[in-house]
Amino acid sequence: MTEVVFYIFAAAAVISAALCILQRSPIAAALWLVSTMFSLAAIYVLLNAQFIAAIQVLVYAGAVMVLFLFVIMLLNLGHAQSDIRGPSTVAATLVIVGLLGVELIALFTYSPRQLASELPQWPTFTDPATVFVAGKITQQATEARGVVGAVAAPLFQLYLIPFEITSILLLVAMVGAVVLAKRKV
Amino acid sequence: MLLGPALGLSAILFSLGVAGVLLRRNAIVLFMCIELMLNAVNLSFVALAQLHGAGGYVMVFFVMTVAAAEAAVGLAIIIGIFRHKQSVDLGNINLLRG
């Protein structure tokens, strides 16, 4: 049942992404990208990451895409002509993306069992549950403290310094965006 | 667990994002394709976090933060270029050409 739902949302995500890169109007592309992000949020729920799914809808589909739509509205680009590059670039793109896709889609056959058997310190022992203990610990933390608590504990303990640096990054981005977009006085 | 299918979907979405960056000349659509690639990477982080613990979820937070900062600064640059050139077509943006 979970797999059927996963493949339905995966197909929705791929079709929306393909339409996003092929739509002529930037607004249509942005709306198809929102559709991709909603499908990905549903897939995060299936992968037991409910909090990440909520953040995906709030931050990506909400804030970031509204920013894109505002800029499209400000620049008045709704009726642009097609901006897809010429046939030679299309051919080169197909070759590059084909090679990249073949390399990456080799990951499709991966399972926890295969990953466990390829780890060098356990050359013969291939029970995934004993090799990947961290996933089990996270699962137990989720059951004990809830979905948000299991994510918040490492964020504010182990990753506290990167988290604080992130706030400086956001401040720099905010100041930079204001300075760049401000009209010269 | 769905590890393999999630990684395969992530690969397809990343390839589509690369195709969009290479194909389109509209700077705003190009930024959307970069967001698509970041989303694909987030998906692989979430899929692998099932095995490797909550560090993957924390990394998704950082990727989202960087994506939001990059979108804000990038769109401000696009607005600046549009004021200068009256266009967001990448073919017209050649200020640095020697």
Interface residues (C-beta under 8 A of the other chain):
Chain A: T2 E3 F6 Y7 A10 A13 V14 A17 A18 C20 I21 P26 A29 A30 L33 T36 M37 L40 I43 Y44 L46 L47 N48 A49 F51 I52 I55 Q56 V59 Y60 A63 V64 L67 F68 V71 I72 L74 L75 L77 A80 D83 I84 R85 T89 V90 A92 T93 I96 V97 L100 G101 L104 I105 L107 F108 T109 Y110 S111 P112 L115 P128 F132 A134 G135 I137 T138 A141 A150 V151 A153 P154 L155 L158 Y159 P162 T166 L169 L170 V172 A173 M174 G176 A177 V178 L180 A181 R183
Chain B: M1 L2 L3 G4 P5 A6 L7 G8 L9 S10 A11 I12 L13 F14 S15 L16 G17 V18 A19 G20 L22 L23 R24 R25 N26 I28 V29 F31 M32 C33 E35 L36 N39 N42 L43 V46 A47 A49 Q50 L51 H52 G53 A54 G55 Y57 V58 V60 F61 F62 M64 T65 V66 A67 A68 A69 E70 A71 A72 V73 L75 A76 I77 I78 I79 G80 F82 R83 V88 D89
